[in-house]
Each structure stands twice: as structure tokens, then as C-alpha cells.
Amino acid sequence: MAFFLTLALAPLALGQGALTPPGAPAPTMKTLTQVEPRTDVLTLPSGSGGLHAITQPGSYYLTTNILGVPSGSICGISIYADNVTLDLNGFALLGNGDNYSGIWVYGAHTNVTILNGNISGWGNVGIFCDGGAQMRFERIMLAGNSSFGVYAPSVTQLSLVNCQALTNGNYGFDCGGNATFTGCCALGNRNVGFYGGTQTTLADCTASGNMGEGFSCGDNSLVNGCIATGNSGGFSCGGQCQVSGCTASGNTGEGFSVGLNCKIEDCIASANQTTGYDTGHRCKLLRCSALFNGGNGFYPFNTCIIQECTAISNAAWGIAASYQDCVVKDCLVVTNGMGGIQIGVRCVAENNTCNDNKGFGIEATGAENRIDSNHAMDNTNVGIVVDASNAYNLVVRNSAKCQNILINPYSVPSGNAYGPFVELTGQITAPATGWENFYYYTIP
């Protein structure tokens, strides 16, 4: 039995490996530099016009505020390279009012990103860019700089996201072509709030209390969901622009001023001191409102369409389409100070409601107009009036009544065509032609 147990346990008596550790344990965590290789801006020397100069591509960040040098013609940070990301990390570049710009992008560089901080009180510009392309500024406050908040008129494809320009001495933002603004605001600047060149895109931005226009952009621009209040003017856009879902209120100039071939839809112009909407040739305005403006509600130039719009209590005409080849259709025009709708030459006024205006409900000043299927009630003067004799105007299928029922609600001189005039009261017994103009009028 003992012999058997010895044989059975023999395999368990094997030799063991060395017990001495091979060396000190190696680190298992990556360093911060390995995780995100970034450079502290404060470790960079001065030079190239800046207290700290970025001369190589890379990622940089702040660890504290940077203060401008008194009486120094030098900026806070200068950038002399492409492919730079500068994270202000919640800190500020603070000027003292007599030095240069907060950040200077010197030369035509690309792929420069600046984000997350405050640039205030510099004697020139918050961010000054000589030129370049494909830059991005995000979550930057630019306040109280002596000139522009952002000056980048020669930069193309600049994107600004959630930036603020407050009480700067010139424009809030001055940018070049293909600029994109998203969720930005310009408040209390001493000139224009937002300026962009051709093909600018503005979305969900606010301009308030600027001494120039709230928004100014070049041809082929897109403006959506923006608000302009208390500026010298609301929106000023070049040709071929699209403006939608915007509001201009309480500006000392016009609410909306656009060039030719523009489209404005679902906008509001209210309580501006002059015209609500002033447009160039061949514009289209859809579902827009003009309320309580100090001039005309709508003032289109030639060949425009105004459809499903509202003009209420403007000081002058509700819709002054007094040039040629315009169409005013399906609009509500009430309680305006000089009249409801005015048309010029070869225009169409169709299916509009023009009530309680001071003056005419609808006036045709020129020739070859069509006034069709409108409702003009209780205006202080003639409901529907044609000014010119022998002018080939057509007046059909309307209904009208003046506030003073002793005033004939229609005035159509000879040499123009019109449907039969039929009194509104009682049953219509005369044979119907389909072209009747209805009225309520008491013959004195």
C-alpha cells in the first residue's frame, strides 16, 4: 500500500518557476499628451505681432486669462499657420482699449478653429483675419472692442456657431462670401450687426439695438429664423436671396429690403418706422405680415407676386404695388392709413379683402389692370376706384361698401370694362352674367 501511494503522488512533486519579479511594473495609463496632444498657449513666446505666437499646426489651449499690454501695438494671440485649433477653454483675452486685436490670423490660412472663450476690450478688433478659407469660430463672446467684433471680409467659408458680438465700436460681424452663421447674436454694436458677402447663410440669429442694419448680406444668400429688433434697419439682402420665418420689429428704417428675384415667406414686419417690405424686381412674397409700420406695409417693384399676405394698420398703404406687372392675391388688408391696395400698370388684384382703410379700398392708377373677386367694405373713401379713362382696366365680380353709404363704392370712368353693378340688399332678380360687381349704396 505505501508503495502504491508513493507512485500516485509522484507527479505532484514537479519543480516550480523562479519567484523573483522580472522588474518594476510598466505604466498602463496614457499620458494627457498621448490622449490629446495639445500645447498651452502661455508656453509660447511672443513674436509675429502677438504676446503669444502660434507658428505651427496643432491644437492649443489656454490655462488662464491673457491681458493686453498697456499702450502696446500688439495682439493677444497671433496665428501664423494652417490647421490650428485654439481652445480658449473658458478663459478670456482682455484688452485695455489702447492695444491691437485680441486674436490676429495673419495671412491667408485655412482650417483655423477658435472656440470657447471671451475676447473683450481690445483697441481694434476682437478677431482679425487677413484672409484664407474654411475657418470656424464657436462659442466666442466678442464684447466692447473698439472696432469690429469679427473682421474677416476676405475669408471664404467661415462658420460661426453660437457666437456673440456685443457693444463693439463698428460691425458686430464682418465676413466674406460663403459665411455661415448659426445661433449667433449681435447686440448694441455701433454699426451693422451681421454682414456677409455673397452666398451667406444665416440661421436662428438675433440682431438687436445695433446702430446699423441688423442683417446685411449679398446675392444668393439664405436667411432663416432670424430676428431683427431695434436696429436702424432690419434685413438688407441682395438679389436672388431667400428669406423665411424671420421677424423685423421696431427698427428705425425698413423691416425688409431685398434686391431682385428674391423670395420672402412666412415673415413678420411690425412697428418699423418706415416700410415693412421693400423689394426689387421679380420678387415673391408669400404668407407674410406687415403690421403697424410707419410707411407702406408692402412696397414691391415691377413684376412681383404678393400672395396670402396680411397688411394691418400701416401708416401708408397696406400694399403699394404701384409699378407694373404685379399680382396681389388672397391678401387681408385692413385699417391702413392711406388706403388698402394700390396697383399700377398691367397688375392683377384678385380675391383680396380690403376693409376699414382710410382712403380707397383698391386703387388702380394706370392701365390694363384686372380687379377681380375682391371684397372692399367700410373704407373711408371709394371701395374700388380706377383713376384713368380709356385705360382698358377690367373690374369684375367684386363687392364693396363705403363707411359713408352716401358715397358710391365704385368709381370706374369710361373706356374701362366692368361687370354689371348689383345692389347687395334683397334677392338678386336680374339675369346673372357671372361678372357682377355687388354694392351697398344709398342714392342721396
Secondary structure as the mmCIF struct_conf table of DSSP 4:
data_model
#
loop_
_struct_conf.conf_type_id
_struct_conf.id
_struct_conf.beg_label_comp_id
_struct_conf.beg_label_asym_id
_struct_conf.beg_label_seq_id
_struct_conf.end_label_comp_id
_struct_conf.end_label_asym_id
_struct_conf.end_label_seq_id
HELX_RH_AL_P HELX_RH_AL_P1 ALA A 2 LEU A 9
HELX_RH_3T_P HELX_RH_3T_P1 ALA A 10 LEU A 12
HELX_LH_PP_P HELX_LH_PP_P1 LEU A 14 GLN A 16
BEND BEND1 THR A 20 THR A 20
BEND BEND2 GLY A 23 ALA A 24
HELX_LH_PP_P HELX_LH_PP_P2 PRO A 25 PRO A 27
BEND BEND3 MET A 29 MET A 29
HELX_LH_PP_P HELX_LH_PP_P3 LYS A 30 THR A 31
HELX_RH_AL_P HELX_RH_AL_P2 LEU A 32 VAL A 35
BEND BEND4 GLU A 36 GLU A 36
STRN STRN1 THR A 39 ASP A 40
HELX_RH_3T_P HELX_RH_3T_P2 VAL A 41 THR A 43
BEND BEND5 LEU A 44 LEU A 44
HELX_LH_PP_P HELX_LH_PP_P4 PRO A 45 SER A 46
STRN STRN2 GLY A 47 GLY A 47
TURN_TY1_P TURN_TY1_P1 SER A 48 GLY A 49
STRN STRN3 GLY A 50 ILE A 54
BEND BEND6 GLN A 56 PRO A 57
STRN STRN4 GLY A 58 TYR A 61
BEND BEND7 THR A 63 THR A 64
STRN STRN5 ILE A 66 LEU A 67
HELX_LH_PP_P HELX_LH_PP_P5 GLY A 68 VAL A 69
TURN_TY1_P TURN_TY1_P2 PRO A 70 SER A 71
STRN STRN6 CYS A 75 ILE A 79
BEND BEND8 ALA A 81 ASN A 83
STRN STRN7 VAL A 84 ASP A 87
TURN_TY1_P TURN_TY1_P3 ASN A 89 GLY A 90
STRN STRN8 ALA A 92 LEU A 94
BEND BEND9 GLY A 97 ASN A 99
BEND BEND10 GLY A 102 GLY A 102
STRN STRN9 ILE A 103 THR A 110
BEND BEND11 ASN A 111 ASN A 111
STRN STRN10 VAL A 112 SER A 120
BEND BEND12 GLY A 123 ASN A 124
BEND BEND13 GLY A 126 GLY A 126
STRN STRN11 ILE A 127 ALA A 143
BEND BEND14 GLY A 144 GLY A 144
BEND BEND15 SER A 146 SER A 147
BEND BEND16 GLY A 149 GLY A 149
STRN STRN12 VAL A 150 ALA A 152
TURN_TY1_P TURN_TY1_P4 PRO A 153 SER A 154
STRN STRN13 VAL A 155 VAL A 161
BEND BEND17 ASN A 162 ASN A 162
STRN STRN14 GLN A 164 LEU A 166
BEND BEND18 THR A 167 THR A 167
BEND BEND19 GLY A 169 ASN A 170
BEND BEND20 GLY A 172 GLY A 172
STRN STRN15 PHE A 173 CYS A 175
TURN_TY1_P TURN_TY1_P5 GLY A 177 ASN A 178
STRN STRN16 THR A 180 THR A 182
BEND BEND21 GLY A 183 GLY A 183
STRN STRN17 CYS A 185 LEU A 187
BEND BEND22 GLY A 188 GLY A 188
BEND BEND23 ARG A 190 ASN A 191
BEND BEND24 GLY A 193 GLY A 193
STRN STRN18 PHE A 194 GLY A 196
TURN_TY1_P TURN_TY1_P6 THR A 198 GLN A 199
STRN STRN19 THR A 201 ALA A 203
BEND BEND25 ASP A 204 ASP A 204
STRN STRN20 THR A 206 SER A 208
BEND BEND26 GLY A 209 GLY A 209
BEND BEND27 MET A 211 GLY A 212
STRN STRN21 GLU A 213 CYS A 217
TURN_TY1_P TURN_TY1_P7 ASP A 219 ASN A 220
STRN STRN22 LEU A 222 ASN A 224
BEND BEND28 GLY A 225 GLY A 225
STRN STRN23 ILE A 227 THR A 229
BEND BEND29 GLY A 230 SER A 232
STRN STRN24 GLY A 233 CYS A 237
TURN_TY1_P TURN_TY1_P8 GLY A 239 GLN A 240
STRN STRN25 GLN A 242 SER A 244
BEND BEND30 GLY A 245 GLY A 245
STRN STRN26 THR A 247 SER A 249
BEND BEND31 GLY A 250 GLY A 250
BEND BEND32 THR A 252 GLY A 253
BEND BEND33 GLY A 255 GLY A 255
STRN STRN27 PHE A 256 VAL A 258
TURN_TY1_P TURN_TY1_P9 LEU A 260 ASN A 261
STRN STRN28 LYS A 263 GLU A 265
BEND BEND34 ASP A 266 ASP A 266
STRN STRN29 ILE A 268 SER A 270
BEND BEND35 ALA A 271 ALA A 271
BEND BEND36 GLN A 273 THR A 274
BEND BEND37 GLY A 276 GLY A 276
STRN STRN30 TYR A 277 ASP A 278
TURN_TY1_P TURN_TY1_P10 HIS A 281 ARG A 282
STRN STRN31 LYS A 284 LEU A 286
BEND BEND38 ARG A 287 ARG A 287
STRN STRN32 SER A 289 LEU A 291
BEND BEND39 PHE A 292 PHE A 292
BEND BEND40 GLY A 294 GLY A 295
BEND BEND41 GLY A 297 GLY A 297
STRN STRN33 PHE A 298 TYR A 299
BEND BEND42 ASN A 302 THR A 303
STRN STRN34 ILE A 305 GLN A 307
BEND BEND43 GLU A 308 GLU A 308
STRN STRN35 THR A 310 ILE A 312
BEND BEND44 SER A 313 SER A 313
BEND BEND45 ALA A 315 ALA A 316
STRN STRN36 TRP A 317 GLN A 324
BEND BEND46 ASP A 325 ASP A 325
STRN STRN37 VAL A 327 LYS A 329
BEND BEND47 ASP A 330 ASP A 330
STRN STRN38 LEU A 332 VAL A 334
BEND BEND48 THR A 335 THR A 335
BEND BEND49 GLY A 337 MET A 338
STRN STRN39 GLY A 339 VAL A 345
BEND BEND50 ARG A 346 ARG A 346
STRN STRN40 VAL A 348 GLU A 350
BEND BEND51 ASN A 351 ASN A 351
STRN STRN41 THR A 353 ASN A 355
BEND BEND52 ASP A 356 ASP A 356
BEND BEND53 LYS A 358 GLY A 359
STRN STRN42 PHE A 360 ALA A 364
BEND BEND54 GLY A 366 GLU A 368
STRN STRN43 ARG A 370 ASP A 372
BEND BEND55 SER A 373 SER A 373
STRN STRN44 HIS A 375 ASN A 379
BEND BEND56 THR A 380 ASN A 381
BEND BEND57 GLY A 383 GLY A 383
STRN STRN45 ILE A 384 VAL A 386
BEND BEND58 SER A 389 ALA A 391
STRN STRN46 LEU A 394 VAL A 396
BEND BEND59 ARG A 397 ARG A 397
STRN STRN47 SER A 399 CYS A 402
BEND BEND60 GLN A 403 ASN A 404
TURN_TY1_P TURN_TY1_P11 ILE A 405 LEU A 406
BEND BEND61 ILE A 407 ILE A 407
BEND BEND62 PRO A 409 PRO A 409
STRN STRN48 TYR A 410 SER A 411
TURN_TY1_P TURN_TY1_P12 SER A 414 GLY A 415
BEND BEND63 ASN A 416 ASN A 416
STRN STRN49 ALA A 417 TYR A 418
HELX_LH_PP_P HELX_LH_PP_P6 GLY A 419 PRO A 420
STRN STRN50 PHE A 421 GLU A 423
BEND BEND64 LEU A 424 GLY A 426
BEND BEND65 ALA A 430 ALA A 430
HELX_LH_PP_P HELX_LH_PP_P7 PRO A 431 ALA A 432
BEND BEND66 GLY A 434 GLY A 434
STRN STRN51 ASN A 437 TYR A 440
#
